[in-house]
Amino acid sequence: MKRAAALAAMLALLPPPAFAHGDGLPISPLEIWHHWSFDPLVCIPLLLVHWLYGRGVIRAWKQADIGRIVPVWRAACFFAGEVVLVAALIAPLDPLGETLLSAHMAQHILLTAVAPPLLVLGIPVIAWTWALPPGWRRVGTTPLARGLGALADVLSRPLLAGFVATAVMWAWHAPALFEAALVDEAIHTVEHISFFAGAVLAWRAALSPYASAVAAAGATLVAFMAGGMLGGVMCLAPAPLYDWYGNRALLWGMSPLEDQQLAGLLMWVVAGGIYLVAFAVLAFRAADPAGSGRSRPSHGIIRASTSSRSMK
């Protein structure tokens, strides 16, 4: 009770949360830490996913010893991915994206190039399956689950998934759609969901040992080039591309064009660097004849027969 009371007192000292995209007013550096986005439609799913994953990992480790079934490093990757999602969707970076294009671009990078590979490496479906009651754990063997798994496998073919993710990225950065998402919260939600879903499919394809290592490396190279081109357009454009931001960047000591150039640089260097590292790793795997053809459990949606045998 004392701890609960102390926590309640600390929370009472915090400023009231400012929900993202509520008023669209520019945010100054002095106000930034007053703009956390505690939207229940974001917080509740994140908490549920965290609870299910933790419950599944603990159950698996109790039965098979710590580090078995779900290796410790994979669990660490998943939890790190959750932290990145909190930084992108709950921390002040989200509402700051209405003031600075560079902040908006940083958020998109977290949602597409940082959080998804960490979450995929965490093999969440295995952990979530272990979180279910024992009688429900064969749900992956049902016709519906097999059908969904087959659909996910088709959509997660490296070149197809890479094309989808790249098309989504370029489409949403067209000025008309980009500014529509800033004005309309529903459109903005669809934008984020499509960014994240496309990225998860692409990273699942790239990291799956069932996929051709050559195709996976090629897909990440395409993503690197496409992101670099988009970043280059922002960096080299002679005038601001998005009228929404106006002179808001002046609050942060930048001109609108400098803010746009910083956004392009983030896309070009930071996101591009992530994809370039992934390409190098996958290219090395493709060049290793001993390691490129092995069959191992999938990093994403696992095959039901494999998961059910592991839980007997």
N, C-alpha and C positions, 0 to 999 in steps of 0.2 A: 504493500500500500504506500509506503514511504517513497519507494522508487517511482510509482505511478504518479504520486502527487508532485514529486520533483520534476518529472517529465512534463506534466501538465503545466506546471509553472513556467518551465523553460519555453514551451510552445506558446504560452500566452504572451511572452515577451517578443515573439517574432511578429513582424508586420503581417497584416492580412495578405493572403496570397492574391496575386494578380493573374488571372487566368489568361493564357496566351491568346492573342488575337481578339481580345475583348473590345478594346477601344481604338486600337491602331495608332495611338499617340506615340511620338518618338520618346525614347528612353535615353536619359543622360547618364554619364558615368557615375554620378552621385546617387542615382536611383536604381542602378542595375540590380543590387542585391535585394531589393524589395519586390522583385518580379519573378518569383517562383511560380510554376504552373502546376498546381495540385489538382488537375482535372481528374475526377474519379474515373472517367472513361479511359484514362491512361494508367492511373495508379493501380486500380483494382486488377486489371489483367496482368500487369507486371508483378504484383504481389502474388497472384494466383500461380503464375508460371514459376516464380521463385520457390514458392511453397511446394509445388508438385515436384520440381526438380530436386530440391533438397530432401524431400521425403523419399523419393525414389533412390537417390544415391545412398542415403543412410540405410535403407532396407537392403539394398544390394550389398553394401559393405558388411552389414551384420551377418548376412548369409554366406558370403564368399570371401570375406576378409577385405580390409581397406586396400583400395587400389585395384581390386579385381572387378571385372565387368565394366565399371566406369573408372578408368585410371584417374589418379589424382590430378594430373596435369590437364586432363580434359574437363574435369569439374571446375578447375581454376579458370580455364578458358571461358566456360559458360558464365560463371559469376562475373568475370571481367566484362563480358559482353553485356550483361545486365547493367553494370555500372555505366557503361558507355551509353546505353539507352536512357538511363536516368539523366546523364549529362545532356543528352540531345533533346529530351522531351519534357523534363521536369525542371531542370536547372534554368537560370535566366537566359541561357543561350537561345531558347525557343522564342520568347517575346522579343529579344534583342534582334532577331531576324527581321522584324518589321522596321527597324531603324537602320541597320547596316546590312548591305548585301553580303559582305564578307562573313558576317555571323550566320546568315542564312545558308551560305555555301558551306561553312564549317559544319553546320547541323546536317546538311545533306551528305557530307563526307562521312560523318559518324554513322548515319543510317544506312549507308550503302557499302562503305569500304572498311569500316572498323568493327562495328557490332556484328554484322552477319557472319564473317568468317570465324569470329570467336564463338558465337553461338553454335554454328555448324560443327566446329571442332569438339564442342561439348557433348556430342551425340545425345541430344535431348530426348529423342523418342525412346531410347532405351531406358533412360532415367524415369521418364513419365510413365512408361509401362510398368516399371517396378513400383511406382507410387500407387497403382491401382490395387484394389483388393485381389487376393489370389485367384478367386473365381473369374475375375474379369480380364486376367492377363493374356488370355488367348484371343482377345478382341482383334488382334492383328491377323488372325487366321480366317476371319469372316469374309464372305465374298465382297462386301462393301469396302472393307479395309484393303483387301487385295486390289480391288479396282482403283481405289484412291492412290495406293502405292504405285500401281502401274502407270497411272496418269502422271504422278509426280516424277516417275522415272523418265517418261517421255519428255516432259517439260524441262527436266534437268540434264538433258543431253548438252554437253558443253557449248557447242556452236549455237544451238537454238536458244539456250538459256542466256548466253552472252549477247546474242542479237536482241532478245526481248529486253534485257536490262539496259542495253545501250539505247534502244529505241525509246524506252520509257524516260531515260535521263534526258535525251535530246528534246523529246516532245515537251516535257514539263519546263524546260528552260527557254522555250520559245516565249517571247515577251507577253503575248496575249494570255497564254495559260499560266505563266508564272505570276502575273499580276492578278489574274482571276483568283488564284489560290490565296493571295495576300488579302483580297477583299472579302472572300466568302469562306467561312470556316469549314463548311462541308466539303468544298472543293479542296481546301488545304488538307483535310483529313484524307481524302482520296489520294491526293498527291503523295503524302507520307506513306500510306499503305502500299501504294504501287511501287514507290521507290524501294521500300523495305522488302516486299514480297519478291520483286524482280531480283534484288541483290541476293536474297537467301537462295533462290533457285540457282543463280549463277555461281555462287560460292559453293553450294552443295555439289553442283556439277564439277567444278574445278577440283574439289577436294575428295571426291568419291574415287576409291580405288577401282571401282567397276568401269569407270570411264577411260577412254583412251587418253594416255598421258600427253600424247601429241596434240589431240584435240583440245584438252584442257589448257595446255600451254598456249595454244593458238587463241583460245577464247580470252584468256587473261591479257594476251598481247593486244587483241582487238580492243578490249576495255581500256587498256593503257593508252592506246592511240586515240580512241574516241574521246576519253576524258581530257587528254592533252589538247586535242583540237578545240574542245569546248572552252577549256581554260585559256587557250591561245586567243580565241575570239574575244573573250572578256578582257584579256590583258591588252590586246592591240586595237580594240575598238576606239575610234577617235572621240566618241561621245558616249554618255551613259545609255545603256540599252533598256533600262527599266524606269519609266517615268514615275512610278510609285514613290521611289525613295527621295526624289527631289533633292533638297539640301540637308537632309537629316544627318548625313555623315559629318557635317560641320560641327555638330555637338561633340564629336569624338576627335576633332582636330584633323579631319581629312576632307578633301573635296569629294564630290560624288564620283568623279572619274578615278581618283585614287582608291576609293572604297571598292569600286568595280575591279580595278587592277589587282588589288589584294585578294579579292574573291577568285579571280582567274588564276592567280599565283597559287592559292591553296588547292584549287582543282588540278592545276598543272603539276605542281611539285609534290604536295602531300599525298593526294589521292593517287597521282601517277606513280609516286614512289612505292606505295603499297602494292599496286598492280604489277609494277616492275619486279619487286621482290618475289611476288607470287609466281610470276612468269619464270624467273630464274630457277626457283625451286622445282617447278613442274617440268621445265626443260631438262633439268638435271635428272629428274625421275624418268623422263622419256628416254634419256640417253643411257640409262642403266638397265640393260636387258634383264638383269636378275631381279629388279624390283618393280618393273613396269607391268608385269603380267600377273602379279599375285592376286589372290582373292581374299579379301578381308572384309569384316563387317562394314557396311556403309556408314558414312559420317552423317548422313541425314536421315531420311525415312528408311528404316531398316526392313529387310525382308522378314515377313512374319514367321516363317519357319525357323529362321536363325534365332530370332528373339525368343520364341516359345521354347526351343530346345535349351537355351541358356538359362531358363527360369525353372526348369524341372527340379 
